Amino acid sequence: TYADHVRVGEWVQRCHGDPDWHLVEDVERPPLAEPGGRYFVRITHDGTAHDYRAVDAIRVARPPAEVVASQEQREAGR
């Protein structure tokens, strides 16, 4: 998923070579100082804040029931 979709309490894994899963402690969306209203996402885990662009890919562990429901919705839309 994208960094913008991460929520507190989820487990995340950075997509670039991170072998570990991290419990999200806080999520902030501070605005950037550039025109167009773009922002970044600050995800805090393990006591350290990590900044991502809103559209950066990040792996999120979701409960199986949520994954199945999402798949069923996609299939029903076909």
mmCIF file of the N, C-alpha and C atoms, coordinates in Angstrom:
data_MODEL
# 
_entry.id   MODEL 
# 
loop_
_atom_site.group_PDB 
_atom_site.id 
_atom_site.type_symbol 
_atom_site.label_atom_id 
_atom_site.label_alt_id 
_atom_site.label_comp_id 
_atom_site.label_asym_id 
_atom_site.label_entity_id 
_atom_site.label_seq_id 
_atom_site.pdbx_PDB_ins_code 
_atom_site.Cartn_x 
_atom_site.Cartn_y 
_atom_site.Cartn_z 
_atom_site.occupancy 
_atom_site.B_iso_or_equiv 
_atom_site.pdbx_formal_charge 
_atom_site.auth_seq_id 
_atom_site.auth_comp_id 
_atom_site.auth_asym_id 
_atom_site.auth_atom_id 
_atom_site.pdbx_PDB_model_num 
ATOM 1   N N  . THR A 1 1  ? 0.846   -1.180  0.000   1.00 0.00 ? 1  THR A N  1 
ATOM 2   C CA . THR A 1 1  ? 0.000   0.000   0.000   1.00 0.00 ? 1  THR A CA 1 
ATOM 3   C C  . THR A 1 1  ? 0.887   1.237   0.000   1.00 0.00 ? 1  THR A C  1 
ATOM 4   N N  . TYR A 1 2  ? 0.264   2.397   0.052   1.00 0.00 ? 2  TYR A N  1 
ATOM 5   C CA . TYR A 1 2  ? 1.024   3.648   0.097   1.00 0.00 ? 2  TYR A CA 1 
ATOM 6   C C  . TYR A 1 2  ? 1.157   4.138   1.529   1.00 0.00 ? 2  TYR A C  1 
ATOM 7   N N  . ALA A 1 3  ? 2.206   4.879   1.799   1.00 0.00 ? 3  ALA A N  1 
ATOM 8   C CA . ALA A 1 3  ? 2.455   5.400   3.143   1.00 0.00 ? 3  ALA A CA 1 
ATOM 9   C C  . ALA A 1 3  ? 1.261   6.202   3.663   1.00 0.00 ? 3  ALA A C  1 
ATOM 10  N N  . ASP A 1 4  ? 0.537   6.857   2.767   1.00 0.00 ? 4  ASP A N  1 
ATOM 11  C CA . ASP A 1 4  ? -0.609  7.673   3.175   1.00 0.00 ? 4  ASP A CA 1 
ATOM 12  C C  . ASP A 1 4  ? -1.748  6.833   3.774   1.00 0.00 ? 4  ASP A C  1 
ATOM 13  N N  . HIS A 1 5  ? -1.751  5.525   3.545   1.00 0.00 ? 5  HIS A N  1 
ATOM 14  C CA . HIS A 1 5  ? -2.830  4.666   4.023   1.00 0.00 ? 5  HIS A CA 1 
ATOM 15  C C  . HIS A 1 5  ? -2.514  3.976   5.345   1.00 0.00 ? 5  HIS A C  1 
ATOM 16  N N  . VAL A 1 6  ? -1.324  4.195   5.883   1.00 0.00 ? 6  VAL A N  1 
ATOM 17  C CA . VAL A 1 6  ? -0.902  3.547   7.120   1.00 0.00 ? 6  VAL A CA 1 
ATOM 18  C C  . VAL A 1 6  ? -1.616  4.167   8.313   1.00 0.00 ? 6  VAL A C  1 
ATOM 19  N N  . ARG A 1 7  ? -2.036  3.288   9.255   1.00 0.00 ? 7  ARG A N  1 
ATOM 20  C CA . ARG A 1 7  ? -2.728  3.753   10.450  1.00 0.00 ? 7  ARG A CA 1 
ATOM 21  C C  . ARG A 1 7  ? -1.986  3.297   11.703  1.00 0.00 ? 7  ARG A C  1 
ATOM 22  N N  . VAL A 1 8  ? -2.185  4.032   12.788  1.00 0.00 ? 8  VAL A N  1 
ATOM 23  C CA . VAL A 1 8  ? -1.595  3.672   14.079  1.00 0.00 ? 8  VAL A CA 1 
ATOM 24  C C  . VAL A 1 8  ? -2.082  2.281   14.462  1.00 0.00 ? 8  VAL A C  1 
ATOM 25  N N  . GLY A 1 9  ? -1.181  1.461   14.974  1.00 0.00 ? 9  GLY A N  1 
ATOM 26  C CA . GLY A 1 9  ? -1.514  0.112   15.406  1.00 0.00 ? 9  GLY A CA 1 
ATOM 27  C C  . GLY A 1 9  ? -1.264  -0.954  14.354  1.00 0.00 ? 9  GLY A C  1 
ATOM 28  N N  . GLU A 1 10 ? -0.989  -0.545  13.116  1.00 0.00 ? 10 GLU A N  1 
ATOM 29  C CA . GLU A 1 10 ? -0.674  -1.512  12.068  1.00 0.00 ? 10 GLU A CA 1 
ATOM 30  C C  . GLU A 1 10 ? 0.815   -1.873  12.139  1.00 0.00 ? 10 GLU A C  1 
ATOM 31  N N  . TRP A 1 11 ? 1.145   -2.983  11.526  1.00 0.00 ? 11 TRP A N  1 
ATOM 32  C CA . TRP A 1 11 ? 2.530   -3.419  11.418  1.00 0.00 ? 11 TRP A CA 1 
ATOM 33  C C  . TRP A 1 11 ? 3.004   -3.109  10.008  1.00 0.00 ? 11 TRP A C  1 
ATOM 34  N N  . VAL A 1 12 ? 4.157   -2.442  9.892   1.00 0.00 ? 12 VAL A N  1 
ATOM 35  C CA . VAL A 1 12 ? 4.678   -2.059  8.584   1.00 0.00 ? 12 VAL A CA 1 
ATOM 36  C C  . VAL A 1 12 ? 6.075   -2.621  8.371   1.00 0.00 ? 12 VAL A C  1 
ATOM 37  N N  . GLN A 1 13 ? 6.406   -2.739  7.085   1.00 0.00 ? 13 GLN A N  1 
ATOM 38  C CA . GLN A 1 13 ? 7.741   -3.153  6.677   1.00 0.00 ? 13 GLN A CA 1 
ATOM 39  C C  . GLN A 1 13 ? 8.122   -2.271  5.502   1.00 0.00 ? 13 GLN A C  1 
ATOM 40  N N  . ARG A 1 14 ? 9.238   -1.563  5.645   1.00 0.00 ? 14 ARG A N  1 
ATOM 41  C CA . ARG A 1 14 ? 9.678   -0.732  4.532   1.00 0.00 ? 14 ARG A CA 1 
ATOM 42  C C  . ARG A 1 14 ? 10.011  -1.629  3.365   1.00 0.00 ? 14 ARG A C  1 
ATOM 43  N N  . CYS A 1 15 ? 9.720   -1.197  2.169   1.00 0.00 ? 15 CYS A N  1 
ATOM 44  C CA . CYS A 1 15 ? 9.870   -2.063  0.993   1.00 0.00 ? 15 CYS A CA 1 
ATOM 45  C C  . CYS A 1 15 ? 11.311  -2.260  0.538   1.00 0.00 ? 15 CYS A C  1 
ATOM 46  N N  . HIS A 1 16 ? 12.217  -1.434  0.974   1.00 0.00 ? 16 HIS A N  1 
ATOM 47  C CA . HIS A 1 16 ? 13.585  -1.501  0.453   1.00 0.00 ? 16 HIS A CA 1 
ATOM 48  C C  . HIS A 1 16 ? 14.524  -2.168  1.445   1.00 0.00 ? 16 HIS A C  1 
ATOM 49  N N  . GLY A 1 17 ? 14.511  -3.497  1.468   1.00 0.00 ? 17 GLY A N  1 
ATOM 50  C CA . GLY A 1 17 ? 15.507  -4.244  2.224   1.00 0.00 ? 17 GLY A CA 1 
ATOM 51  C C  . GLY A 1 17 ? 15.289  -4.330  3.715   1.00 0.00 ? 17 GLY A C  1 
ATOM 52  N N  . ASP A 1 18 ? 14.116  -3.982  4.218   1.00 0.00 ? 18 ASP A N  1 
ATOM 53  C CA . ASP A 1 18 ? 13.868  -4.061  5.652   1.00 0.00 ? 18 ASP A CA 1 
ATOM 54  C C  . ASP A 1 18 ? 13.282  -5.442  5.967   1.00 0.00 ? 18 ASP A C  1 
ATOM 55  N N  . PRO A 1 19 ? 14.014  -6.300  6.673   1.00 0.00 ? 19 PRO A N  1 
ATOM 56  C CA . PRO A 1 19 ? 13.506  -7.641  6.947   1.00 0.00 ? 19 PRO A CA 1 
ATOM 57  C C  . PRO A 1 19 ? 12.551  -7.701  8.142   1.00 0.00 ? 19 PRO A C  1 
ATOM 58  N N  . ASP A 1 20 ? 12.448  -6.617  8.903   1.00 0.00 ? 20 ASP A N  1 
ATOM 59  C CA . ASP A 1 20 ? 11.663  -6.625  10.136  1.00 0.00 ? 20 ASP A CA 1 
ATOM 60  C C  . ASP A 1 20 ? 10.318  -5.926  9.975   1.00 0.00 ? 20 ASP A C  1 
ATOM 61  N N  . TRP A 1 21 ? 9.367   -6.304  10.824  1.00 0.00 ? 21 TRP A N  1 
ATOM 62  C CA . TRP A 1 21 ? 8.062   -5.633  10.896  1.00 0.00 ? 21 TRP A CA 1 
ATOM 63  C C  . TRP A 1 21 ? 8.078   -4.706  12.094  1.00 0.00 ? 21 TRP A C  1 
ATOM 64  N N  . HIS A 1 22 ? 7.414   -3.540  11.965  1.00 0.00 ? 22 HIS A N  1 
ATOM 65  C CA . HIS A 1 22 ? 7.446   -2.513  13.002  1.00 0.00 ? 22 HIS A CA 1 
ATOM 66  C C  . HIS A 1 22 ? 6.023   -2.063  13.328  1.00 0.00 ? 22 HIS A C  1 
ATOM 67  N N  . LEU A 1 23 ? 5.718   -1.958  14.627  1.00 0.00 ? 23 LEU A N  1 
ATOM 68  C CA . LEU A 1 23 ? 4.405   -1.507  15.069  1.00 0.00 ? 23 LEU A CA 1 
ATOM 69  C C  . LEU A 1 23 ? 4.339   0.017   14.965  1.00 0.00 ? 23 LEU A C  1 
ATOM 70  N N  . VAL A 1 24 ? 3.346   0.528   14.249  1.00 0.00 ? 24 VAL A N  1 
ATOM 71  C CA . VAL A 1 24 ? 3.199   1.975   14.052  1.00 0.00 ? 24 VAL A CA 1 
ATOM 72  C C  . VAL A 1 24 ? 2.669   2.607   15.338  1.00 0.00 ? 24 VAL A C  1 
ATOM 73  N N  . GLU A 1 25 ? 3.436   3.567   15.869  1.00 0.00 ? 25 GLU A N  1 
ATOM 74  C CA . GLU A 1 25 ? 3.078   4.244   17.106  1.00 0.00 ? 25 GLU A CA 1 
ATOM 75  C C  . GLU A 1 25 ? 2.365   5.570   16.857  1.00 0.00 ? 25 GLU A C  1 
ATOM 76  N N  . ASP A 1 26 ? 2.690   6.223   15.737  1.00 0.00 ? 26 ASP A N  1 
ATOM 77  C CA . ASP A 1 26 ? 2.099   7.524   15.436  1.00 0.00 ? 26 ASP A CA 1 
ATOM 78  C C  . ASP A 1 26 ? 2.196   7.777   13.935  1.00 0.00 ? 26 ASP A C  1 
ATOM 79  N N  . VAL A 1 27 ? 1.217   8.515   13.400  1.00 0.00 ? 27 VAL A N  1 
ATOM 80  C CA . VAL A 1 27 ? 1.229   8.907   11.992  1.00 0.00 ? 27 VAL A CA 1 
ATOM 81  C C  . VAL A 1 27 ? 0.870   10.387  11.916  1.00 0.00 ? 27 VAL A C  1 
ATOM 82  N N  . GLU A 1 28 ? 1.716   11.171  11.275  1.00 0.00 ? 28 GLU A N  1 
ATOM 83  C CA . GLU A 1 28 ? 1.465   12.598  11.079  1.00 0.00 ? 28 GLU A CA 1 
ATOM 84  C C  . GLU A 1 28 ? 1.528   12.906  9.587   1.00 0.00 ? 28 GLU A C  1 
ATOM 85  N N  . ARG A 1 29 ? 0.820   13.966  9.189   1.00 0.00 ? 29 ARG A N  1 
ATOM 86  C CA . ARG A 1 29 ? 0.842   14.403  7.791   1.00 0.00 ? 29 ARG A CA 1 
ATOM 87  C C  . ARG A 1 29 ? 1.140   15.909  7.725   1.00 0.00 ? 29 ARG A C  1 
ATOM 88  N N  . PRO A 1 30 ? 2.371   16.288  8.044   1.00 0.00 ? 30 PRO A N  1 
ATOM 89  C CA . PRO A 1 30 ? 2.722   17.712  7.986   1.00 0.00 ? 30 PRO A CA 1 
ATOM 90  C C  . PRO A 1 30 ? 2.768   18.210  6.543   1.00 0.00 ? 30 PRO A C  1 
ATOM 91  N N  . PRO A 1 31 ? 2.329   19.455  6.296   1.00 0.00 ? 31 PRO A N  1 
ATOM 92  C CA . PRO A 1 31 ? 2.405   19.990  4.932   1.00 0.00 ? 31 PRO A CA 1 
ATOM 93  C C  . PRO A 1 31 ? 3.848   20.321  4.553   1.00 0.00 ? 31 PRO A C  1 
ATOM 94  N N  . LEU A 1 32 ? 4.133   20.205  3.270   1.00 0.00 ? 32 LEU A N  1 
ATOM 95  C CA . LEU A 1 32 ? 5.439   20.620  2.763   1.00 0.00 ? 32 LEU A CA 1 
ATOM 96  C C  . LEU A 1 32 ? 5.407   22.120  2.488   1.00 0.00 ? 32 LEU A C  1 
ATOM 97  N N  . ALA A 1 33 ? 6.560   22.696  2.377   1.00 0.00 ? 33 ALA A N  1 
ATOM 98  C CA . ALA A 1 33 ? 6.645   24.127  2.092   1.00 0.00 ? 33 ALA A CA 1 
ATOM 99  C C  . ALA A 1 33 ? 6.676   24.382  0.594   1.00 0.00 ? 33 ALA A C  1 
ATOM 100 N N  . GLU A 1 34 ? 5.945   23.594  -0.174  1.00 0.00 ? 34 GLU A N  1 
ATOM 101 C CA . GLU A 1 34 ? 5.915   23.790  -1.619  1.00 0.00 ? 34 GLU A CA 1 
ATOM 102 C C  . GLU A 1 34 ? 4.474   23.997  -2.059  1.00 0.00 ? 34 GLU A C  1 
ATOM 103 N N  . PRO A 1 35 ? 4.273   24.674  -3.172  1.00 0.00 ? 35 PRO A N  1 
ATOM 104 C CA . PRO A 1 35 ? 2.914   24.909  -3.651  1.00 0.00 ? 35 PRO A CA 1 
ATOM 105 C C  . PRO A 1 35 ? 2.218   23.612  -4.053  1.00 0.00 ? 35 PRO A C  1 
ATOM 106 N N  . GLY A 1 36 ? 0.904   23.652  -4.081  1.00 0.00 ? 36 GLY A N  1 
ATOM 107 C CA . GLY A 1 36 ? 0.139   22.497  -4.516  1.00 0.00 ? 36 GLY A CA 1 
ATOM 108 C C  . GLY A 1 36 ? -0.415  21.665  -3.386  1.00 0.00 ? 36 GLY A C  1 
ATOM 109 N N  . GLY A 1 37 ? -0.177  22.052  -2.147  1.00 0.00 ? 37 GLY A N  1 
ATOM 110 C CA . GLY A 1 37 ? -0.747  21.343  -1.017  1.00 0.00 ? 37 GLY A CA 1 
ATOM 111 C C  . GLY A 1 37 ? -0.220  19.934  -0.810  1.00 0.00 ? 37 GLY A C  1 
ATOM 112 N N  . ARG A 1 38 ? 0.934   19.610  -1.355  1.00 0.00 ? 38 ARG A N  1 
ATOM 113 C CA . ARG A 1 38 ? 1.497   18.276  -1.160  1.00 0.00 ? 38 ARG A CA 1 
ATOM 114 C C  . ARG A 1 38 ? 1.979   18.127  0.271   1.00 0.00 ? 38 ARG A C  1 
ATOM 115 N N  . TYR A 1 39 ? 2.013   16.921  0.714   1.00 0.00 ? 39 TYR A N  1 
ATOM 116 C CA . TYR A 1 39 ? 2.461   16.654  2.069   1.00 0.00 ? 39 TYR A CA 1 
ATOM 117 C C  . TYR A 1 39 ? 3.224   15.332  2.102   1.00 0.00 ? 39 TYR A C  1 
ATOM 118 N N  . PHE A 1 40 ? 3.825   15.074  3.234   1.00 0.00 ? 40 PHE A N  1 
ATOM 119 C CA . PHE A 1 40 ? 4.504   13.804  3.419   1.00 0.00 ? 40 PHE A CA 1 
ATOM 120 C C  . PHE A 1 40 ? 3.902   13.140  4.648   1.00 0.00 ? 40 PHE A C  1 
ATOM 121 N N  . VAL A 1 41 ? 4.270   11.911  4.873   1.00 0.00 ? 41 VAL A N  1 
ATOM 122 C CA . VAL A 1 41 ? 3.745   11.162  6.005   1.00 0.00 ? 41 VAL A CA 1 
ATOM 123 C C  . VAL A 1 41 ? 4.908   10.824  6.926   1.00 0.00 ? 41 VAL A C  1 
ATOM 124 N N  . ARG A 1 42 ? 4.744   11.153  8.196   1.00 0.00 ? 42 ARG A N  1 
ATOM 125 C CA . ARG A 1 42 ? 5.766   10.822  9.194   1.00 0.00 ? 42 ARG A CA 1 
ATOM 126 C C  . ARG A 1 42 ? 5.218   9.661   10.022  1.00 0.00 ? 42 ARG A C  1 
ATOM 127 N N  . ILE A 1 43 ? 5.834   8.492   9.847   1.00 0.00 ? 43 ILE A N  1 
ATOM 128 C CA . ILE A 1 43 ? 5.407   7.285   10.546  1.00 0.00 ? 43 ILE A CA 1 
ATOM 129 C C  . ILE A 1 43 ? 6.429   6.988   11.644  1.00 0.00 ? 43 ILE A C  1 
ATOM 130 N N  . THR A 1 44 ? 5.943   6.902   12.872  1.00 0.00 ? 44 THR A N  1 
ATOM 131 C CA . THR A 1 44 ? 6.826   6.628   14.007  1.00 0.00 ? 44 THR A CA 1 
ATOM 132 C C  . THR A 1 44 ? 6.676   5.175   14.435  1.00 0.00 ? 44 THR A C  1 
ATOM 133 N N  . HIS A 1 45 ? 7.791   4.482   14.473  1.00 0.00 ? 45 HIS A N  1 
ATOM 134 C CA . HIS A 1 45 ? 7.832   3.121   15.020  1.00 0.00 ? 45 HIS A CA 1 
ATOM 135 C C  . HIS A 1 45 ? 9.170   2.924   15.692  1.00 0.00 ? 45 HIS A C  1 
ATOM 136 N N  . ASP A 1 46 ? 9.186   2.081   16.684  1.00 0.00 ? 46 ASP A N  1 
ATOM 137 C CA . ASP A 1 46 ? 10.413  1.808   17.446  1.00 0.00 ? 46 ASP A CA 1 
ATOM 138 C C  . ASP A 1 46 ? 11.001  3.085   18.042  1.00 0.00 ? 46 ASP A C  1 
ATOM 139 N N  . GLY A 1 47 ? 10.129  4.057   18.347  1.00 0.00 ? 47 GLY A N  1 
ATOM 140 C CA . GLY A 1 47 ? 10.572  5.301   18.959  1.00 0.00 ? 47 GLY A CA 1 
ATOM 141 C C  . GLY A 1 47 ? 11.236  6.289   18.012  1.00 0.00 ? 47 GLY A C  1 
ATOM 142 N N  . THR A 1 48 ? 11.262  5.996   16.726  1.00 0.00 ? 48 THR A N  1 
ATOM 143 C CA . THR A 1 48 ? 11.911  6.866   15.751  1.00 0.00 ? 48 THR A CA 1 
ATOM 144 C C  . THR A 1 48 ? 10.939  7.219   14.631  1.00 0.00 ? 48 THR A C  1 
ATOM 145 N N  . ALA A 1 49 ? 10.922  8.494   14.239  1.00 0.00 ? 49 ALA A N  1 
ATOM 146 C CA . ALA A 1 49 ? 10.061  8.947   13.146  1.00 0.00 ? 49 ALA A CA 1 
ATOM 147 C C  . ALA A 1 49 ? 10.766  8.728   11.808  1.00 0.00 ? 49 ALA A C  1 
ATOM 148 N N  . HIS A 1 50 ? 9.996   8.265   10.826  1.00 0.00 ? 50 HIS A N  1 
ATOM 149 C CA . HIS A 1 50 ? 10.505  8.035   9.473   1.00 0.00 ? 50 HIS A CA 1 
ATOM 150 C C  . HIS A 1 50 ? 9.603   8.783   8.507   1.00 0.00 ? 50 HIS A C  1 
ATOM 151 N N  . ASP A 1 51 ? 10.186  9.591   7.636   1.00 0.00 ? 51 ASP A N  1 
ATOM 152 C CA . ASP A 1 51 ? 9.412   10.392  6.687   1.00 0.00 ? 51 ASP A CA 1 
ATOM 153 C C  . ASP A 1 51 ? 9.305   9.691   5.336   1.00 0.00 ? 51 ASP A C  1 
ATOM 154 N N  . TYR A 1 52 ? 8.079   9.690   4.781   1.00 0.00 ? 52 TYR A N  1 
ATOM 155 C CA . TYR A 1 52 ? 7.789   9.103   3.476   1.00 0.00 ? 52 TYR A CA 1 
ATOM 156 C C  . TYR A 1 52 ? 6.995   10.104  2.656   1.00 0.00 ? 52 TYR A C  1 
ATOM 157 N N  . ARG A 1 53 ? 7.133   10.034  1.347   1.00 0.00 ? 53 ARG A N  1 
ATOM 158 C CA . ARG A 1 53 ? 6.183   10.756  0.506   1.00 0.00 ? 53 ARG A CA 1 
ATOM 159 C C  . ARG A 1 53 ? 4.866   10.009  0.632   1.00 0.00 ? 53 ARG A C  1 
ATOM 160 N N  . ALA A 1 54 ? 3.758   10.700  0.461   1.00 0.00 ? 54 ALA A N  1 
ATOM 161 C CA . ALA A 1 54 ? 2.447   10.073  0.628   1.00 0.00 ? 54 ALA A CA 1 
ATOM 162 C C  . ALA A 1 54 ? 2.265   8.863   -0.286  1.00 0.00 ? 54 ALA A C  1 
ATOM 163 N N  . VAL A 1 55 ? 2.909   8.881   -1.455  1.00 0.00 ? 55 VAL A N  1 
ATOM 164 C CA . VAL A 1 55 ? 2.739   7.798   -2.423  1.00 0.00 ? 55 VAL A CA 1 
ATOM 165 C C  . VAL A 1 55 ? 3.878   6.773   -2.396  1.00 0.00 ? 55 VAL A C  1 
ATOM 166 N N  . ASP A 1 56 ? 4.754   6.830   -1.401  1.00 0.00 ? 56 ASP A N  1 
ATOM 167 C CA . ASP A 1 56 ? 5.800   5.817   -1.279  1.00 0.00 ? 56 ASP A CA 1 
ATOM 168 C C  . ASP A 1 56 ? 5.172   4.477   -0.913  1.00 0.00 ? 56 ASP A C  1 
ATOM 169 N N  . ALA A 1 57 ? 5.658   3.406   -1.523  1.00 0.00 ? 57 ALA A N  1 
ATOM 170 C CA . ALA A 1 57 ? 5.155   2.063   -1.231  1.00 0.00 ? 57 ALA A CA 1 
ATOM 171 C C  . ALA A 1 57 ? 5.687   1.599   0.118   1.00 0.00 ? 57 ALA A C  1 
ATOM 172 N N  . ILE A 1 58 ? 4.808   0.937   0.867   1.00 0.00 ? 58 ILE A N  1 
ATOM 173 C CA . ILE A 1 58 ? 5.184   0.379   2.162   1.00 0.00 ? 58 ILE A CA 1 
ATOM 174 C C  . ILE A 1 58 ? 4.328   -0.861  2.381   1.00 0.00 ? 58 ILE A C  1 
ATOM 175 N N  . ARG A 1 59 ? 4.894   -1.881  2.986   1.00 0.00 ? 59 ARG A N  1 
ATOM 176 C CA . ARG A 1 59 ? 4.130   -3.109  3.237   1.00 0.00 ? 59 ARG A CA 1 
ATOM 177 C C  . ARG A 1 59 ? 3.410   -2.981  4.563   1.00 0.00 ? 59 ARG A C  1 
ATOM 178 N N  . VAL A 1 60 ? 2.140   -3.374  4.593   1.00 0.00 ? 60 VAL A N  1 
ATOM 179 C CA . VAL A 1 60 ? 1.329   -3.312  5.803   1.00 0.00 ? 60 VAL A CA 1 
ATOM 180 C C  . VAL A 1 60 ? 0.734   -4.691  6.051   1.00 0.00 ? 60 VAL A C  1 
ATOM 181 N N  . ALA A 1 61 ? 0.884   -5.177  7.280   1.00 0.00 ? 61 ALA A N  1 
ATOM 182 C CA . ALA A 1 61 ? 0.258   -6.450  7.654   1.00 0.00 ? 61 ALA A CA 1 
ATOM 183 C C  . ALA A 1 61 ? -1.171  -6.147  8.069   1.00 0.00 ? 61 ALA A C  1 
ATOM 184 N N  . ARG A 1 62 ? -2.118  -6.759  7.385   1.00 0.00 ? 62 ARG A N  1 
ATOM 185 C CA . ARG A 1 62 ? -3.527  -6.546  7.675   1.00 0.00 ? 62 ARG A CA 1 
ATOM 186 C C  . ARG A 1 62 ? -4.138  -7.853  8.180   1.00 0.00 ? 62 ARG A C  1 
ATOM 187 N N  . PRO A 1 63 ? -5.155  -7.755  9.049   1.00 0.00 ? 63 PRO A N  1 
ATOM 188 C CA . PRO A 1 63 ? -5.819  -8.979  9.524   1.00 0.00 ? 63 PRO A CA 1 
ATOM 189 C C  . PRO A 1 63 ? -6.419  -9.747  8.344   1.00 0.00 ? 63 PRO A C  1 
ATOM 190 N N  . PRO A 1 64 ? -6.374  -11.068 8.372   1.00 0.00 ? 64 PRO A N  1 
ATOM 191 C CA . PRO A 1 64 ? -6.878  -11.859 7.251   1.00 0.00 ? 64 PRO A CA 1 
ATOM 192 C C  . PRO A 1 64 ? -8.314  -11.513 6.852   1.00 0.00 ? 64 PRO A C  1 
ATOM 193 N N  . ALA A 1 65 ? -9.191  -11.245 7.803   1.00 0.00 ? 65 ALA A N  1 
ATOM 194 C CA . ALA A 1 65 ? -10.587 -10.942 7.472   1.00 0.00 ? 65 ALA A CA 1 
ATOM 195 C C  . ALA A 1 65 ? -10.679 -9.685  6.613   1.00 0.00 ? 65 ALA A C  1 
ATOM 196 N N  . GLU A 1 66 ? -9.853  -8.704  6.894   1.00 0.00 ? 66 GLU A N  1 
ATOM 197 C CA . GLU A 1 66 ? -9.861  -7.462  6.123   1.00 0.00 ? 66 GLU A CA 1 
ATOM 198 C C  . GLU A 1 66 ? -9.372  -7.708  4.697   1.00 0.00 ? 66 GLU A C  1 
ATOM 199 N N  . VAL A 1 67 ? -8.368  -8.552  4.546   1.00 0.00 ? 67 VAL A N  1 
ATOM 200 C CA . VAL A 1 67 ? -7.836  -8.864  3.225   1.00 0.00 ? 67 VAL A CA 1 
ATOM 201 C C  . VAL A 1 67 ? -8.882  -9.610  2.398   1.00 0.00 ? 67 VAL A C  1 
ATOM 202 N N  . VAL A 1 68 ? -9.535  -10.591 3.003   1.00 0.00 ? 68 VAL A N  1 
ATOM 203 C CA . VAL A 1 68 ? -10.557 -11.363 2.292   1.00 0.00 ? 68 VAL A CA 1 
ATOM 204 C C  . VAL A 1 68 ? -11.707 -10.464 1.864   1.00 0.00 ? 68 VAL A C  1 
ATOM 205 N N  . ALA A 1 69 ? -12.172 -9.585  2.756   1.00 0.00 ? 69 ALA A N  1 
ATOM 206 C CA . ALA A 1 69 ? -13.270 -8.671  2.419   1.00 0.00 ? 69 ALA A CA 1 
ATOM 207 C C  . ALA A 1 69 ? -12.883 -7.773  1.254   1.00 0.00 ? 69 ALA A C  1 
ATOM 208 N N  . SER A 1 70 ? -11.657 -7.293  1.228   1.00 0.00 ? 70 SER A N  1 
ATOM 209 C CA . SER A 1 70 ? -11.187 -6.434  0.146   1.00 0.00 ? 70 SER A CA 1 
ATOM 210 C C  . SER A 1 70 ? -11.165 -7.201  -1.175  1.00 0.00 ? 70 SER A C  1 
ATOM 211 N N  . GLN A 1 71 ? -10.690 -8.445  -1.141  1.00 0.00 ? 71 GLN A N  1 
ATOM 212 C CA . GLN A 1 71 ? -10.656 -9.260  -2.354  1.00 0.00 ? 71 GLN A CA 1 
ATOM 213 C C  . GLN A 1 71 ? -12.066 -9.534  -2.874  1.00 0.00 ? 71 GLN A C  1 
ATOM 214 N N  . GLU A 1 72 ? -13.006 -9.821  -1.961  1.00 0.00 ? 72 GLU A N  1 
ATOM 215 C CA . GLU A 1 72 ? -14.385 -10.083 -2.371  1.00 0.00 ? 72 GLU A CA 1 
ATOM 216 C C  . GLU A 1 72 ? -15.018 -8.849  -3.010  1.00 0.00 ? 72 GLU A C  1 
ATOM 217 N N  . GLN A 1 73 ? -14.713 -7.670  -2.471  1.00 0.00 ? 73 GLN A N  1 
ATOM 218 C CA . GLN A 1 73 ? -15.248 -6.419  -3.056  1.00 0.00 ? 73 GLN A CA 1 
ATOM 219 C C  . GLN A 1 73 ? -14.719 -6.222  -4.469  1.00 0.00 ? 73 GLN A C  1 
ATOM 220 N N  . ARG A 1 74 ? -13.430 -6.483  -4.669  1.00 0.00 ? 74 ARG A N  1 
ATOM 221 C CA . ARG A 1 74 ? -12.835 -6.334  -5.997  1.00 0.00 ? 74 ARG A CA 1 
ATOM 222 C C  . ARG A 1 74 ? -13.482 -7.301  -6.987  1.00 0.00 ? 74 ARG A C  1 
ATOM 223 N N  . GLU A 1 75 ? -13.667 -8.539  -6.557  1.00 0.00 ? 75 GLU A N  1 
ATOM 224 C CA . GLU A 1 75 ? -14.258 -9.552  -7.434  1.00 0.00 ? 75 GLU A CA 1 
ATOM 225 C C  . GLU A 1 75 ? -15.711 -9.229  -7.756  1.00 0.00 ? 75 GLU A C  1 
ATOM 226 N N  . ALA A 1 76 ? -16.456 -8.685  -6.821  1.00 0.00 ? 76 ALA A N  1 
ATOM 227 C CA . ALA A 1 76 ? -17.863 -8.322  -7.042  1.00 0.00 ? 76 ALA A CA 1 
ATOM 228 C C  . ALA A 1 76 ? -17.977 -7.172  -8.021  1.00 0.00 ? 76 ALA A C  1 
ATOM 229 N N  . GLY A 1 77 ? -16.948 -6.339  -8.097  1.00 0.00 ? 77 GLY A N  1 
ATOM 230 C CA . GLY A 1 77 ? -16.953 -5.184  -8.996  1.00 0.00 ? 77 GLY A CA 1 
ATOM 231 C C  . GLY A 1 77 ? -16.623 -5.531  -10.428 1.00 0.00 ? 77 GLY A C  1 
ATOM 232 N N  . ARG A 1 78 ? -16.245 -6.746  -10.696 1.00 0.00 ? 78 ARG A N  1 
ATOM 233 C CA . ARG A 1 78 ? -15.870 -7.149  -12.060 1.00 0.00 ? 78 ARG A CA 1 
ATOM 234 C C  . ARG A 1 78 ? -17.064 -7.308  -12.930 1.00 0.00 ? 78 ARG A C  1 
# 
